[in-house]
Amino acid sequence: MMNSGKVFLGILAGLAAGAMLGLLFAPEKGADTIKKITDMGDDFTDDLDQKFDHFLDVIAKKIDHLKEDVSTIAKRE
């Protein structure tokens, strides 16, 4: 599971870098290009925040399940 997360983040970073390079070489005004890059960076940051929050939720749920399992085992003994 860890490798798939690294692969996904690598692909996401590659896509972001490719999109930025595409914008830099686009025949538009500099101010328009800078605005697009800024917007893309904001979108990327928001997406990364959502993924990190989801990751923390998954970890918290796994910890809760682990606590329940340990509690159940402790009651048996």
C-alpha positions as CSV (number, residue, x, y, z in Angstrom):
1,M,0.0,0.0,0.0
2,M,2.9,2.4,0.7
3,N,4.3,1.9,-2.8
4,S,1.0,2.7,-4.5
5,G,0.8,5.9,-2.5
6,K,4.3,6.9,-3.6
7,V,3.5,6.0,-7.2
8,F,0.3,8.1,-7.1
9,L,2.1,11.1,-5.6
10,G,4.9,10.8,-8.2
11,I,2.4,10.7,-11.0
12,L,0.5,13.7,-9.5
13,A,3.8,15.7,-9.1
14,G,4.7,14.8,-12.7
15,L,1.4,16.0,-14.0
16,A,1.6,19.2,-12.1
17,A,5.2,19.8,-13.4
18,G,4.2,19.1,-16.9
19,A,1.2,21.4,-16.8
20,M,3.3,24.2,-15.4
21,L,5.9,23.7,-18.1
22,G,3.1,23.7,-20.7
23,L,1.8,27.0,-19.4
24,L,5.3,28.5,-19.3
25,F,5.8,27.8,-23.0
26,A,2.3,28.8,-24.0
27,P,2.0,31.9,-26.2
28,E,0.1,34.1,-23.7
29,K,0.8,37.2,-21.7
30,G,3.0,36.7,-18.7
31,A,0.4,38.0,-16.3
32,D,-2.1,35.4,-17.6
33,T,0.4,32.6,-17.4
34,I,1.3,33.6,-13.8
35,K,-2.4,33.7,-12.9
36,K,-2.9,30.2,-14.3
37,I,0.2,28.8,-12.5
38,T,-1.0,30.3,-9.2
39,D,-4.4,28.9,-9.7
40,M,-3.0,25.5,-10.5
41,G,-0.8,25.6,-7.4
42,D,-3.8,26.5,-5.3
43,D,-5.7,23.6,-6.7
44,F,-2.8,21.3,-6.2
45,T,-2.5,22.4,-2.5
46,D,-6.2,22.0,-1.9
47,D,-6.1,18.5,-3.4
48,L,-3.1,17.5,-1.3
49,D,-4.8,18.9,1.8
50,Q,-7.8,16.7,1.1
51,K,-5.7,13.6,0.5
52,F,-3.8,14.2,3.7
53,D,-7.0,14.7,5.7
54,H,-8.3,11.4,4.3
55,F,-5.0,9.7,5.2
56,L,-5.3,11.0,8.8
57,D,-9.0,9.8,8.9
58,V,-8.0,6.3,7.7
59,I,-5.1,6.1,10.3
60,A,-7.4,7.3,13.1
61,K,-10.0,4.6,12.2
62,K,-7.3,1.9,12.1
63,I,-6.1,3.0,15.5
64,D,-9.6,2.9,16.9
65,H,-10.1,-0.6,15.5
66,L,-6.8,-1.7,17.0
67,K,-7.8,-0.3,20.4
68,E,-11.1,-2.2,20.2
69,D,-9.2,-5.4,19.3
70,V,-6.8,-5.0,22.2
71,S,-9.6,-4.3,24.6
72,T,-11.5,-7.4,23.5
73,I,-8.4,-9.5,23.9
74,A,-7.7,-8.0,27.3
75,K,-11.2,-8.8,28.5
76,R,-10.8,-12.5,27.5
77,E,-7.8,-12.9,29.7
